[in-house]
Every structure is written in structure tokens, then in C-alpha cells.
Amino acid sequence: MKQEKKYTTGFTTPDHYFDDLEERILNSVLEDTLPKEAGFKVPENYFNRVEEKLVAQIPAISEETDAKVIPLYKSRIFIVSASVAACVAFIVSIINFSSETSITLNDVNTETIASYIDEGNLDFSEQEIALLLQDEDVSALAVPSEDISTENLTDYLLNNIDDPSLYLE
């Protein structure tokens, strides 16, 4: 059910007016803002002659910049100064300018050495240390005075040895 309007505005629009309104507005804006012709012009036969001009300029440039070069390695002054600089660098690297005295083994506590080894900072295995010791040093090592029973030794070996071939012997 349509309600009829009592009052009319007096304005009417043609049929299908709003169907292409947006397209017509955008076209008119583009026509107004964009220029009709391009702003730049290329001279006649420019692209045919540009390569010839570049090739003609390249030899002229290389002839103009042909300058005499004096190599440094042939100069006696360079060789002498380089050798003096090398000698000074060598002497400076050898000489130690510190006023500290060198530390000897007697200056280090035995406790410090023991804690260093116990913390695992020494990269030698027990076998490598044993190879460094002489026979007199090995005999001087303190062996615990307590007697080790056969039962304790057997228990220790059974719990700590991973090689099963030793069990058979």
C-alpha cells in the first residue's frame, strides 16, 4: 500500500539519472584536471642520434684524463718509510711497557691451584697427568692409610665399572 504524498516539491529527475552519475562526474573531473597534451617534447631523431653522441664522447673523455701516475712501490722514500714503520711496529710488539712484575709459581697459593683443578678448569685427563709425573713423584703421593677390604673393593667395582668384559676376568 503506497501512501500518496500530499505535497510535491515540483522537482523531477529523468529516468536512470543516478545509474551512471558517478562515472560521469569522475570523467568530467579527469578531463578538467589532466592536461590535453604532454608537457615534454623530444627533439626530432633524438633516439637515433643519442647512441652516436655517447660513443663519440667516450674516447674524448679517456684522452683528456690520461695523466701520469707515479707508483709508490718504485719510490725509494716509500720503501724506506715502510721499513722503518715495520721495524717500529715489531719493536713495540716485543717490548712490554707495563711496570708489573711477572708472577712465579711460588707466588700462587697451593689452595688456589687445587681449587682451579677441582673446578674442572684444567684440561688434562688423569692419564695425561700420570704420564707427566716421574716415578719418584708417584711414590711420594700420599696413599690413604685405611685398609680397603675385599668386600668394599668388589662393591665399588660392581657399581662403577661400565665395561662388562671386566666382570668375566
C-alpha positions as CSV (number, residue, x, y, z in Angstrom):
1,M,0.0,0.0,0.0
2,K,1.5,3.3,-1.1
3,Q,0.8,6.4,0.6
4,E,0.2,9.3,-1.6
5,K,2.1,12.4,-0.9
6,K,0.1,15.5,-0.2
7,Y,2.6,17.9,-1.3
8,T,5.1,17.7,-4.1
9,T,8.3,19.6,-4.5
10,G,7.9,20.3,-8.1
11,F,11.4,18.8,-9.0
12,T,11.7,15.7,-11.0
13,T,14.7,13.7,-12.3
14,P,15.0,11.9,-15.6
15,D,14.7,8.1,-15.7
16,H,18.0,6.3,-15.0
17,Y,19.7,9.5,-14.0
18,F,21.5,8.1,-10.9
19,D,22.7,4.9,-12.7
20,D,25.8,6.4,-14.3
21,L,26.1,9.6,-12.3
22,E,29.3,8.7,-10.5
23,E,31.0,7.7,-13.8
24,R,30.0,11.0,-15.5
25,I,31.3,13.1,-12.5
26,L,34.7,11.3,-12.5
27,N,35.1,11.7,-16.2
28,S,34.4,15.4,-16.1
29,V,36.9,15.8,-13.2
30,L,39.6,13.9,-15.0
31,E,39.1,16.0,-18.2
32,D,39.4,19.2,-16.2
33,T,42.5,18.2,-14.2
34,L,44.6,16.3,-16.7
35,P,46.2,18.3,-19.5
36,K,45.2,17.6,-23.1
37,E,48.9,17.3,-24.3
38,A,52.1,16.1,-22.7
39,G,54.3,18.8,-21.2
40,F,57.5,17.4,-22.6
41,K,58.7,17.1,-26.2
42,V,61.5,15.0,-27.6
43,P,63.7,16.6,-30.3
44,E,63.5,15.1,-33.7
45,N,65.6,12.0,-34.3
46,Y,66.8,12.1,-30.7
47,F,66.8,8.4,-30.1
48,N,68.5,7.8,-33.4
49,R,71.4,10.1,-32.6
50,V,71.9,9.6,-28.8
51,E,74.0,6.5,-29.2
52,E,76.3,8.1,-31.7
53,K,76.8,11.1,-29.4
54,L,77.7,8.9,-26.4
55,V,80.2,6.8,-28.4
56,A,81.8,9.9,-29.7
57,Q,82.3,11.4,-26.2
58,I,83.8,8.3,-24.6
59,P,87.2,8.4,-26.4
60,A,87.4,12.1,-25.8
61,I,86.9,11.7,-22.1
62,S,89.6,9.0,-21.8
63,E,92.1,11.1,-23.7
64,E,91.5,14.1,-21.5
65,T,92.1,12.2,-18.3
66,D,95.3,10.5,-19.4
67,A,97.6,11.6,-16.5
68,K,101.0,10.4,-15.4
69,V,100.8,8.1,-12.4
70,I,103.8,7.7,-10.1
71,P,103.7,4.2,-8.5
72,L,104.6,4.2,-4.8
73,Y,106.4,0.9,-4.7
74,K,109.1,2.2,-7.0
75,S,109.8,5.2,-4.9
76,R,112.9,4.9,-2.6
77,I,111.3,7.1,0.0
78,F,108.2,4.9,0.3
79,I,110.4,1.7,0.7
80,V,112.5,3.4,3.5
81,S,109.5,4.8,5.3
82,A,107.6,1.4,5.1
83,S,110.6,-0.5,6.5
84,V,111.0,2.0,9.4
85,A,107.3,1.7,10.2
86,A,107.6,-2.1,10.2
87,C,110.6,-2.0,12.5
88,V,108.9,0.3,14.9
89,A,105.8,-1.9,15.0
90,F,107.9,-5.0,15.6
91,I,109.8,-3.4,18.4
92,V,106.7,-2.1,20.1
93,S,105.0,-5.5,19.9
94,I,108.1,-7.1,21.6
95,I,108.6,-4.6,24.4
96,N,106.2,-4.8,27.2
97,F,105.8,-1.3,28.7
98,S,104.0,-2.5,31.9
99,S,105.6,-2.0,35.2
100,E,104.1,-5.2,36.7
101,T,106.5,-7.9,37.8
102,S,105.9,-11.4,36.4
103,I,104.2,-13.9,38.7
104,T,106.1,-17.0,39.6
105,L,104.7,-20.4,40.8
106,N,105.8,-19.6,44.3
107,D,103.6,-16.6,44.4
108,V,100.4,-18.7,43.9
109,N,98.8,-20.5,46.8
110,T,98.6,-24.3,46.7
111,E,94.9,-23.9,47.7
112,T,94.3,-21.7,44.6
113,I,95.9,-24.3,42.3
114,A,93.8,-27.1,44.0
115,S,90.6,-25.2,43.6
116,Y,91.4,-24.4,39.9
117,I,91.9,-28.2,39.3
118,D,88.8,-29.2,41.3
119,E,86.5,-26.7,39.4
120,G,87.4,-28.5,36.2
121,N,89.4,-25.7,34.6
122,L,92.4,-28.0,33.9
123,D,92.1,-29.7,30.5
124,F,94.2,-32.7,31.3
125,S,92.9,-36.1,32.0
126,E,94.2,-38.3,34.8
127,Q,96.2,-40.4,32.4
128,E,97.9,-37.3,30.9
129,I,98.9,-36.1,34.4
130,A,100.2,-39.6,35.3
131,L,102.4,-39.5,32.2
132,L,103.9,-36.2,33.3
133,L,104.8,-37.5,36.8
134,Q,108.1,-39.3,37.3
135,D,108.5,-42.5,39.4
136,E,109.7,-40.6,42.4
137,D,106.7,-38.3,42.3
138,V,104.3,-41.2,42.1
139,S,105.9,-42.9,45.1
140,A,105.7,-39.6,47.1
141,L,101.9,-39.4,46.6
142,A,100.0,-39.9,49.8
143,V,98.0,-43.1,49.9
144,P,95.2,-43.3,52.4
145,S,96.3,-45.4,55.4
146,E,92.9,-47.1,55.9
147,D,92.7,-50.7,54.8
148,I,90.4,-51.4,52.0
149,S,88.5,-54.6,52.4
150,T,87.9,-57.0,49.6
151,E,84.1,-56.6,50.0
152,N,84.3,-52.8,49.7
153,L,86.6,-53.1,46.6
154,T,84.2,-55.6,45.0
155,D,81.1,-53.4,45.7
156,Y,82.9,-50.4,44.2
157,L,84.0,-52.2,41.1
158,L,80.5,-53.7,40.5
159,N,78.8,-50.3,40.9
160,N,81.3,-48.1,38.9
161,I,82.6,-50.2,36.1
162,D,80.7,-50.0,32.8
163,D,82.7,-52.4,30.8
164,P,81.1,-55.9,31.1
165,S,84.2,-57.7,29.8
166,L,85.9,-57.0,33.1
167,Y,83.3,-59.0,35.0
168,L,84.4,-62.1,33.2
169,E,88.0,-61.9,34.3
